[in-house]
Amino acid sequence: MPTIVIAPNAFKGSLSSTQAATRIAAGLRRAGIHAHFHLIPLADGGDGTLESFLAGGGRRVKVDTVDPLGRPCTADYGLLDGDRTAVIEMALASGLALLKPAEVTPENALRASTEGTGILLQSALDSGARRIIVGLGGSATSDGGMGCLRALGVQFWDREGSPIPPGGDGLNQLAHLDLSGVDARWRGVEIVVASDVTNPALGEQGAARIFSPQKGADPNAVAQLEAGLNRYFLILHQQLGVDVGSIPGGGAAGAFAAGLMAFLGASIRSGVDLILDQHHFEDHLKDSILVITGEGRIDGQTLEGKGPIGLARRAALQGVQTVALVGGLGIDDQRLHEAGIRVVIPVVDRPMSLQAALDQADELIERAALRLGYCLLLGQSFPPGAI
């Protein structure tokens, strides 16, 4: 029996990647497709990253932590590979989705902290993990990881020797770092940042200017955050001898990635590649006749290597074609074809509002897969005798 790999991203605001994959498989079965469906919930470091890693096994650990504004909350992280590897999705503790719409303000953009993610990291260290994957995406923060690192024992002082305030604006008061309180066990832990952002921490394409407006920052707040991050990475360079302000990818999650590189020696890898490796993607392609992916909206950012494109490129190297089911398309089809996606199928099959599409997403995606299944039966995607 042939294999079809089904690996969609989450459809934001409606379905998780696991739910989307399940409905796609159901639609293909309704069409009469007889194949083995291998489901891989996809993510690229942001929403759904923890779910994607745990789909292949592992366990969740619930931790009492704090949200971006310092309020108590709980968040999960995952342990894999006999607890040797931990997976942390920072958005679960430091994400924008944890704030109410009225809380997405310039004031909160200036003070939002990654402390909650640091508490998760410390718990993962205490659990015995020796490799920690940190998915960066959907953050509410622009503090360069300062809150996280403070939770791990780094002290950040102003000129008077007092602790600086939390958040990216607090970095404008930074004068000195003290790493004497950092747990020595971190020297034996590999930190991997899962992100597909290529922006540096600083500059015109950096974390403050490009991403902080999405977190509530107005032009004045953007300028304050940029100034704070510049001061922060200058002092890191002076005291630690590391220069990470211009490294591609360092701007992820409000320059959190660059902070982890500077203090913990983190490396950056494509989130989708990490997940596909975890699920042994190429092994499943050996008997596959098709890969089906999907996303709420495919646009120019998707071409930078995010989930569906990263998947399609790897499938193409093995000679397997990829079809995408999408809620919206904001890019020319030809560019998607060149990137490896053979066919794009809209899931919305009649005029409706965005809210109606979100409310009916499960049915719409299953019906789109049903239509795809009928096309497969009529076309040449299956070898003779396969169905």
N, C-alpha and C positions, 0 to 999 in steps of 0.2 A: 504494500500500500504506500503511495507517495506521501510525502510530508509537506504541509504548508506551515510556515512559521508566521505567527500572528504576534506582532510586537508594536502596539500603539503607545504613544504618549498619553498622559491624562488629557481629557477634554475639560479644560478649566471651567469651574463653575457648574459642572454637571456630572461627569463620570471620572472615576479613577482609571488608571491605566489597566488595572486588573478587570474592572467592570467593562471597560471598552473591549478588551480582548475577548472576554466571555461572550459579549453580545455579537461580535464579529463571527466568532465560531458558530454561534447559534444560527445566524443568518445563512452561512454557507451550508450548514446541515439542512436547513429548510429548503435550500435550492436543490438538494440532492447530491452535493459533493461528498464523495466517499474518500476521505483521506485522513491521515493522522494529523491533528492540529497541535502544534507545539506552541504554547503561549508563553511569551516573555513580556511582562509589564515593563514598559520602557520609561526612562527618565534621563535627564542630562545634568543632574546635580541639584536641581530645584525640586519643585513639587513632585512628590511620589518617589523620591530617591530611596528612602528607607523601605517602602513597600516593594520596590523593584528588586532590591538586594535580597530581601527576606522571602521573596517568592520561590527561591530555590532552596530554602531551608534556613535554619537559624532560630533565634529567639529574641523576643522584645524584653527590654528592661525599662521600667517606669521610674522616673526620677522626679523628686520635688525640686523645682528650679524657679527661675523668674522670667517674666516676659521682657520685651524691649524697654519698657518703662519701669522695670524693677518690681513689678507686682508678682506675688506668688502664683505659680502655675505648675502643672506637671507636663512632662514631655517624655517620649520614648526614644531610645536608641536601640540598635540591633547588635547582636553578637553572632558571628559566623565562624565557621572553620574550627569548631571546638573551643570557641570563645577566644581564639587568638586574634581575630579581626573584629573590630567594632565599626559600625556605620552610624554616623551622626548626620541627620538632616537639620541644618541650623535653623531653617524656617519654623521648625516645630517649637523652638524656644525663643528665637529672635526674629521671627518673621513678621512681615507687614500684615499678613492675614490675622494676626493676633490682636490688632488694633481695630477699634470701631472706626467707621468713616470719619466721624467728627474728631477723632484723635490724630488723623493724618494731617498735621499742622507743621508750620515752620519751627515752632518751639520744640515739638517732639522730635522732628528730624534732627535737631541740634543735640538732643540729650539721649536719644535712643542708644541702647548699649547691647553689646554681645555677651554680657555677663552670663546670661542663661545658658548659652552654648558652652561657655567655659566650664560651668558646673557639670554639664553632660560629659565633656572631655575628661574632667577629673574622675568622674564615676567610671568611665571606660578604662582609664589607667588603673584604678583601684580594682577593677574586675579581672585584671591580668592581661588585657589586650596588648599586643605588641605591634599591631598595625591598626591605625585608625584612619578611616576614610571619612572626610568631612565634606558633605554636599553643600555647596554654596549657591543659593538662589532664593529669591523671594524675601530678601532681608528687609528689615525696617531701619537698618543701621548704616552709619558712615563713620565709625570710630576706629577704623584700621585694626580692629580686633582687640583694642585696648581693654574693653570690659572682660572679654574672654581671658586675656592674659593676666589680668588682675585676679580673676578667680583661680588662676593656676599659680599665683604667688608673686607675680611681678608687681613691683610698687612704682607708682608714677607720682613724682613730687613736683610742686611748683617752686618758685624762687625762695619762698619762705619756709620750705620744708614741710608743707602740708599736702595731703592728697589732692590731686586735681579732681574736678567734678566729672561725672560719667558723661559719655557721649562725645561725638566728634568736636563739638565746640570746646569741651574741656581741654582738648589737645593744644589749644592756643595758649594755655597756661603752663604747659609742660616745660620743665627745666632739667630734670634728672630722672634716670631710671635706676632701680635697684633690683637685681635678679637673684639676690641671695636667698630669697624664700621659695624659689622654684624647686620642685621635687626632682631629685637627681635621677629618678627612674625615667624621666623624659628622654634622657640621652640614649636609651635603648629602644625607643619607640619610633616607628616609621609613620610619619604623617603624610597622607595623600589628600590633596584638595581635588574634589570632583567638580569641575566647572568647565563650561564651554565659552566663557567670557574671555575675550582677548585684550580688553582695555587695560592700560597700566593704572597704577594707583593715582598718579598725579598728571596734571596737564589738561589740555583742551579735551582730550578723549578719556580723561581719568574718572575716578569714582565719583567725586563730588559733582563735577559738571555734567556728566552723562546720566548718572543714576539717581542722585539725591532728589531731583525734582519729582521723580516717581514716588518718593517717600514723604512728600509734603514740603520740601524745601522751596522757598521763594528765592529770588535773586540774591537778596542779602544773606540768607542762610547758606546758599551755595558758596558765596564768597568766604563766609566764616569757616565752613567745612573745608574748603580748599586750603585756606590759610593754616588751619589746624593740622591737616594731613601733611602739608609741606613742612611744618615745624617738627612734627612727629618723626617723619622719615629722615629729616636732617639730623636730629638728635640720635636716632638709631645709627645713622652712619658714623657720627662722631664717637659714640660710646661703644658700639658693637662692631664697627668696621664693616657693616653690611650696607649695600646700596640696592634697595629693591623698589625704589619709587618709579622706575621706568620699565620694569620687567613686564612683558606681555602677560596678561592674565591676573596680574597683581591687584587690579581694581575690583575684582569680584567681591560682591557683598560689602560694598563700602570700604574697599581696600583691606578687608579681613584676610584675603589670600596673601597679600604682601606681608601683613603682620605675622601670619603663621610661618611664612618663609623665613622672616628675619629672626624670630625667636626660637622656633622649633625645627627649622631646616626642612619645612614642608616642600614637597614637589607638587606640581600641578599636572593633572591628567584630564583628558576629556571624560566628562561624566558618562556619556553614552558608551564610550569604549570600555570603561571600567565595568559597567553593568553587562555589556555583551560578553566580556571576558569571563565574568562571574558565572554567566549562564552557558558558557562554552558554545557560543553562537556558531562558529565555523563548523563544529562537529555536527550540528543539526542541519547545516546547509548541504551536507554531503548527499542526502536523499531528498532534498527539498526541490520542489518545482516552482515555488513562488514564496515571496515574503510580502506580508500585508502589514502596513503601518498606518498611522493616523495621528491627527492632532486637531485641536480646536481651530487653529488658524496657522497656515503656512505662509510665511512672508520672507522678506529679505534677510531677517535675522536667522531664519531657519537655515539659510545657505551657509552660515558661518560654521556649520558643523553640529548644530543641535540635533536632537534625537533622530527624527526621520531621515535626515540627510546622512548623518554618520552611519546609520544602519544601512541605508541604500548603497553607500559607497563600499562598505565591506561586503555586502551581498554581491554587488557587481563584480568584485574581484574574484568571486567564486563562480561567476557565470549565472547567477540567479537574479531574476528580475523582481522589482519591488513595485507594489501598487499602494497608493495612499488614499485613505478615506479622510476627508477634511470638512470641517465646519465652515471655514472661510479660506479664500485664496487671495493673497495680496501680492502676487508675483506672477510674472509671465511663465506660462507652461513650459516654454522651450528651455528656460534656465533650470527648471526642475528636471527635465529630461536629461540635460547635460550633466546634472549632479547625480543621476542614477535612478530617479523615480520615473518609471515607465508610464504609468497611468495615474491620473488624479480623479477621484470620484467624489462629488459633493454629497454630503449626507442629507442636506435639506432638500426635500423633493417637491416642495410646493411653497407658495408665498406664506411667510409667517414672521412674526416679530422675533427679535433676539431672545426675549424671555420665553416665548413659546418653544423656540428651538432648544433652549437649555432645559426646560421642563420635560421635553419629550425626547431628550438626547438618546436614551437607551433604545427606544423604538426606532428612531431615525437611523441610528448606526446599524442596528440589526437589519433594517430594510435595505440600507445601502449595501451591506454584505450579501443580502439575498440577490440584489440586482447583479452584483459582481459575480456571484455564483452562477447565475444563468448565463452571463457572458462567457465564463470559463467553460461551461458545458458546450457552448456554441463555437468557441474559438479553438485555438491550437495550443493553449497553455499546458494541457495535459498530454503526455505521450500516449500513443495508441494503446488501448486496453487498460489505461490507468483508472478509468471510472466506469 
